[in-house]
Amino acid sequence: MIGFQTEKKLLRQGYRHLAGLDEVGRGSLVGPVVAAAVVFGREFFFGKKPIWTEEVNDSKLLNSTKRMELARLILKNASDLGIGYATHLEVDRLNIFRASQLAMKRALEELNSSPDIILVDGNPLKGIDYCQMAVPKGDRKVFSIAAASIVAKVFRDGLIKMLDEIYPGYDFCQNKGYATEAHYQALEKKGPCFLHRKSFKLFRDKVLIK
């Protein structure tokens, strides 16, 4: 169970606005990488702890129904939210690491107020002026980061599901763009669609390069 320990410690040190930051979609073969920045007010962490917060965890460890339920509660209780993304073209041009960093920067830019400190999953975010704390596997340790991972995951999954209507036959509704057997079979039969990441291994035996 992820608690509020990290946020409480920082708030007691004098920080006022803490933003949890995470991205999803790095391993997908198609579409954008999406990031979310989520801010909760001080009273949220020091008030009576809502029961639902005990279920918040890394989005990959939750089923889709639970993610949707928790995303709704997160959005209801958050004081600020930013969503950012980097397109499949930017993934191909920059590489997935740099594109992920770009998506997170764009999520921060969408916040209404600048945070005092950023709690980011994994590697530090480069090229920003914010104070930050990078936490390896932070989406399993820090509430605000886990909340951001859930919001980003629900947002991106919804987007990929819509793409299934535009580019049918790749089983996007089920695989969310990731490398499943059905997805590989569709790529071998149909070839990649416009939104596939050409720098990724789209076929089992070769990398498709522009």
C-alpha positions in Angstrom: 0.0 0.0 0.0 1.3 3.4 -1.0 1.1 6.0 1.7 1.5 9.8 1.9 4.8 9.7 3.7 6.9 11.4 0.9 4.4 14.2 0.4 3.9 14.9 4.1 7.6 15.1 4.6 8.1 17.6 1.8 5.1 19.7 2.9 6.5 19.9 6.4 9.7 21.1 4.9 7.9 24.1 3.5 6.9 23.0 0.0 3.4 24.0 -0.9 2.6 22.6 -4.4 3.8 19.1 -5.1 3.3 17.6 -8.6 3.5 13.9 -9.2 4.7 13.2 -12.7 4.7 10.0 -14.8 4.4 8.8 -18.4 2.9 5.7 -20.1 3.3 4.2 -23.5 7.0 3.8 -23.8 6.8 0.2 -24.9 3.9 0.6 -27.3 4.4 0.0 -31.0 2.0 2.8 -32.0 0.8 6.2 -31.1 2.1 8.8 -28.6 3.8 8.6 -25.2 1.5 10.3 -22.7 2.4 12.0 -19.4 0.3 13.4 -16.6 1.2 15.8 -13.8 -1.1 15.7 -10.8 -1.3 18.1 -7.9 -3.1 17.6 -4.6 -3.6 20.3 -2.0 -2.0 20.2 1.4 -5.3 19.5 3.1 -5.7 16.3 1.0 -2.6 14.8 2.6 -3.1 16.1 6.1 -6.9 15.6 6.3 -8.8 12.3 6.8 -7.4 9.8 4.4 -10.0 8.7 1.9 -10.4 4.9 1.8 -9.9 4.8 -2.0 -6.4 6.1 -1.8 -5.3 2.7 -0.4 -6.0 1.2 -3.8 -3.8 3.6 -5.7 -0.7 1.9 -7.2 1.3 1.6 -10.4 -1.2 1.7 -13.2 0.3 -1.5 -14.7 -0.7 -3.4 -11.6 -4.4 -2.5 -11.8 -7.1 -3.8 -14.1 -8.8 -1.4 -16.5 -12.0 -1.2 -14.4 -10.1 -0.2 -11.3 -8.0 2.3 -13.2 -11.1 4.0 -14.5 -12.6 4.1 -11.1 -9.5 5.5 -9.5 -8.9 8.0 -12.3 -12.3 9.5 -11.7 -11.6 9.9 -7.9 -8.1 11.3 -8.6 -9.5 13.9 -10.9 -12.3 14.8 -8.5 -9.8 15.4 -5.6 -6.8 16.9 -7.5 -6.3 20.6 -7.3 -4.4 20.8 -10.6 -3.8 18.5 -13.6 -1.7 18.7 -16.7 -1.6 16.2 -19.7 1.2 16.2 -22.2 2.3 13.9 -25.0 4.9 13.3 -27.7 3.7 12.0 -31.0 4.8 8.8 -32.7 6.8 11.0 -35.1 8.6 12.6 -32.2 9.3 9.2 -30.8 10.9 8.2 -34.1 12.9 11.4 -34.4 14.1 11.9 -30.8 14.1 8.3 -29.4 11.7 7.0 -26.8 13.6 8.4 -23.8 13.8 11.9 -25.1 10.2 11.8 -26.3 9.1 10.6 -22.8 10.9 13.5 -21.2 9.3 15.9 -23.7 5.8 14.6 -22.9 6.4 15.1 -19.2 7.6 18.7 -19.8 4.5 19.4 -21.8 2.3 18.0 -18.9 4.0 20.4 -16.5 3.3 23.3 -18.9 -0.4 22.5 -18.8 -0.6 23.0 -15.0 -2.4 26.2 -13.9 0.2 26.9 -11.3 3.9 26.2 -11.1 4.7 23.5 -8.6 7.4 24.0 -5.9 8.7 20.5 -6.4 8.2 17.7 -8.9 8.1 14.1 -7.9 9.0 12.2 -11.0 9.1 8.5 -11.7 12.5 7.1 -12.7 15.1 9.4 -14.2 15.3 13.1 -13.4 13.7 15.4 -15.9 16.3 17.3 -17.9 16.1 20.9 -19.0 13.7 22.2 -16.4 14.0 24.9 -13.7 11.8 23.2 -11.1 13.1 21.6 -8.0 12.6 17.9 -8.4 12.9 14.5 -6.7 13.4 11.5 -9.0 12.2 8.2 -7.5 13.1 4.9 -9.1 9.9 2.8 -9.4 8.2 5.9 -7.9 4.8 4.7 -9.3 4.9 1.9 -6.7 6.2 4.1 -3.8 4.9 7.7 -4.0 1.1 8.4 -4.1 1.3 11.4 -6.4 3.4 9.6 -8.9 1.1 6.6 -8.9 -1.9 8.8 -9.3 -0.2 10.5 -12.3 0.5 7.0 -13.8 -3.2 6.1 -13.5 -4.5 9.3 -15.1 -1.9 9.0 -18.0 -2.8 5.4 -18.6 -6.5 5.9 -18.7 -6.1 8.9 -21.0 -3.8 7.0 -23.4 -5.9 3.8 -23.4 -9.0 5.9 -24.4 -7.1 7.5 -27.2 -5.8 4.2 -28.6 -9.3 2.7 -28.4 -10.5 5.5 -30.6 -7.7 4.8 -33.1 -9.1 1.3 -33.5 -12.0 2.8 -35.4 -9.7 4.8 -37.6 -7.2 2.0 -38.2 -9.1 -1.3 -37.8 -7.6 -4.7 -37.9 -4.7 -4.2 -35.4 -6.7 -5.2 -32.3 -5.9 -1.8 -30.7 -8.9 -2.1 -28.4 -7.3 -5.2 -26.8 -3.5 -4.6 -27.1 -3.5 -0.8 -26.6 -0.7 -0.7 -29.2 1.6 -3.1 -27.4 3.4 -6.1 -29.0 0.9 -9.0 -28.7 0.8 -12.0 -31.0 -2.4 -10.6 -32.7 -0.7 -7.2 -33.3 2.4 -8.8 -34.9 0.1 -11.0 -37.1 -1.8 -7.9 -38.2 1.5 -6.0 -39.0 2.7 -8.9 -41.1 -0.6 -9.0 -43.0 -1.4 -5.3 -43.3 1.9 -3.6 -42.7 2.2 -0.6 -40.3 -0.4 2.2 -40.3 0.6 5.9 -40.2 0.7 6.0 -36.4 3.1 3.0 -35.9 6.5 3.9 -34.6 8.8 3.1 -37.5 11.9 3.1 -35.3 10.5 0.2 -33.2 10.7 -3.5 -33.9 7.4 -3.8 -35.7 8.2 -7.3 -37.0 9.8 -10.2 -35.2 12.9 -10.4 -37.4 13.7 -6.8 -38.4 13.3 -3.1 -37.5 11.3 -1.1 -40.0 13.3 2.1 -40.9 12.2 5.0 -42.9 
